[in-house]
Amino acid sequence: MPPVAVSPVSPPSPTLDNTSKLTKAGTAAILEKTVSNGLQVADLDASKLTITRNLNPKHVPAPNSAEVWSQNCTTDHMLTARWTEKAGWEAPEIRPYGPLSIMPTASVLHYATECFEGMKAYRGVDGKVRLFRADRNAKRFLQSAARISLPSFPPEEFVKLLKKFVGVEAAKWIAEPESFIYIRPTMIATAPALGVQRPKEALMYIIMVMFPSLDDPSCKPPSVPTPLNAAFSAGTQPESKHVAASKGMRLLASRHDMIRAWPGGFGNAKVGANYGPSLVAQGEARARGYDQILWLFGNECFVTEAGGSNFFVLWENKQTGRRELITAPLGDGVILEGVTRASVLELVRSGAVGGGDVDVIERKFTMHELIDAQTEGRLIEAFGAGTAFFIAPVQDIHFRGTDLVLPLGQEGQDGADADGASFALAVKKALKDVMYGRREHEWGIVVEEEKEDAYE
Ligand SMILES: *Cc1c(COP(=O)(O)O)cnc(C)c1O
């Protein structure tokens, strides 16, 4: 499709509800809706937590080793909490990591009644362990659960449990300053019955997995090809002209017949059902040497998200020449409201990044607008933002026969990357400063750790 001129500034539709659901009022409404069936059932209660130690502790693999790249290296324990419709939440447990036992008829195995979160715990330069804006993840977890009829819970109790769990594992599993571990809270419907209905039993669990530093291009897997990042892997052949440097993320725009999410759907919930059907496209991207799919929507080719990350563009406004940071809006339910996304927007709006010279715009924008901006020399940078890949500058985008090469891609020869994506890197630094305790900030939540000898 040839690039067509599109009016660069189309104001957001007035009917669009742009308000964030990650608010007190939003979660209160869900809690009210889901708890008001008249029965007195037990709420999730962190004070009831019990701990059973793993008597066969694992060894901790070296950072970025093959074991870590396998993304199967979990810590010694997991946190579980069972829920039933009759009794509500049972006492949560921290217990040795191991298999779950569920019936083949369990709802999750048939009807994708599963939601999850993705977070990290960070060991700071000051030796303290922090979570980043865990309250936001807790609220989103609750909203995702509500979207697929899983039980509600007080988000504060979830955060308390998470802190306790991190406090148990941190000394051993995130021992080094400036290291982190990935946390995966999950909820599944376990009720053993094939009937299509609201689940009567569920399990919330939290596991922790060692993760390579996916945002660091110098961090490559030892020898095994990884499914995670084809550009870094030995097993795939990137298209010849791009072989040079893998300094940034390479995106393949989705085909018109593959849609990730749609208005009124569930793209705004972090549910497993969004991911299974995206793996064909993702596999094609990897096979062609790209890292992620850039998900487009509609005949207009609206730009929505990049894989499991929100997508940002820095460009100059055609009329005013001012620099704008633009990202897809919330409100129609097509994108996930990332915690990283919200944080980037707040950092730039407050002037903490960009010095107040960058306008922040949340509106629909199209691939054609991106191509126009690039043709006219107004495209400055693009980057993905999410917990897993963190802030990932984009090197190029392949869109139906057209290669859109970003400044990072042009300048991305050895040693020149810092100039190629300076805005993304400034954002990244500001976030890292909070995560690793270089800057005291309310977003960094310090976790109280258990003494290490509690293991003995
Ligand atoms: C998890 C996720 C993101 C990023 O959210 P963060 O809270 O920033 O980690 C973005 N898009 C999708 C589809 C996701 O699943």
The ligand as a Gaussian input file, in Angstrom:
#p B3LYP/6-31G(d) Opt

LIG

0 1
 C        2.082000      -6.370000      29.693000
 C        1.826000      -5.700000      28.407000
 C        2.300000      -4.403000      28.117000
 C        3.223000      -3.641000      29.027000
 O        2.692000      -3.332000      30.276000
 P        3.662000      -2.912000      31.469000
 O        2.740000      -2.749000      32.620000
 O        4.332000      -1.677000      31.087000
 O        4.622000      -4.038000      31.646000
 C        1.915000      -3.822000      26.924000
 N        1.131000      -4.468000      26.044000
 C        0.667000      -5.706000      26.284000
 C       -0.192000      -6.366000      25.268000
 C        1.003000      -6.369000      27.455000
 O        0.566000      -7.614000      27.669000

